Amino acid sequence: MKGYRTLALNLAAALLGVLIATDWTTLADPRTAGAIVTALGVANTVLRFFTDGPVGGGEGR
């Protein structure tokens, strides 16, 4: 996983900047935003059951 940690940290910092700068109340009401976040969490959990490899690992590794 060498090199992925730095990339992940920089992507997280960039994403945090976008999330902070966005006025979420103009995009969705709180109820819709809550449903979206819940759906993302469920989707990520379901996807984890279908994967077993490490982050960045391909089929041939």
C-alpha positions as CSV (number, residue, x, y, z in Angstrom):
1,M,0.0,0.0,0.0
2,K,3.0,2.2,-0.3
3,G,2.1,5.5,-1.9
4,Y,-1.6,5.1,-1.4
5,R,-1.6,6.7,2.1
6,T,-0.4,10.0,0.7
7,L,-2.8,9.9,-2.1
8,A,-5.7,9.0,0.2
9,L,-4.8,11.8,2.6
10,N,-4.6,14.4,-0.2
11,L,-7.9,13.3,-1.7
12,A,-9.6,13.4,1.7
13,A,-8.2,17.0,2.3
14,A,-9.5,18.1,-1.1
15,L,-12.9,16.4,-0.5
16,L,-13.2,18.1,2.9
17,G,-12.6,21.5,1.3
18,V,-15.4,20.9,-1.2
19,L,-17.7,19.7,1.5
20,I,-17.1,22.7,3.7
21,A,-17.5,25.2,0.8
22,T,-20.8,23.7,-0.4
23,D,-24.0,25.3,0.8
24,W,-26.0,22.0,1.3
25,T,-29.2,23.7,2.1
26,T,-29.6,24.9,-1.4
27,L,-29.1,21.4,-2.8
28,A,-31.3,19.3,-0.7
29,D,-33.5,19.5,2.4
30,P,-32.3,17.8,5.5
31,R,-34.6,14.8,5.1
32,T,-33.3,14.1,1.5
33,A,-29.7,14.7,2.6
34,G,-30.2,12.1,5.4
35,A,-31.6,9.6,3.0
36,I,-28.7,10.1,0.6
37,V,-26.1,9.6,3.4
38,T,-27.9,6.5,4.6
39,A,-28.1,5.0,1.1
40,L,-24.3,5.6,0.6
41,G,-23.5,3.9,3.9
42,V,-25.7,0.9,3.0
43,A,-24.2,0.7,-0.5
44,N,-20.7,0.7,0.9
45,T,-21.5,-2.0,3.4
46,V,-23.1,-4.2,0.7
47,L,-20.1,-3.7,-1.6
48,R,-17.7,-4.8,1.1
49,F,-19.4,-8.2,1.1
50,F,-18.5,-8.6,-2.5
51,T,-14.9,-7.6,-2.2
52,D,-12.1,-9.3,-0.2
53,G,-8.9,-7.9,-1.6
54,P,-6.9,-5.0,-0.3
55,V,-7.3,-1.4,-1.5
56,G,-5.4,-1.0,-4.7
57,G,-5.0,-4.7,-5.2
58,G,-6.0,-6.1,-8.6
59,E,-7.2,-9.5,-9.7
60,G,-3.8,-10.6,-10.6
61,R,-2.0,-9.7,-7.4
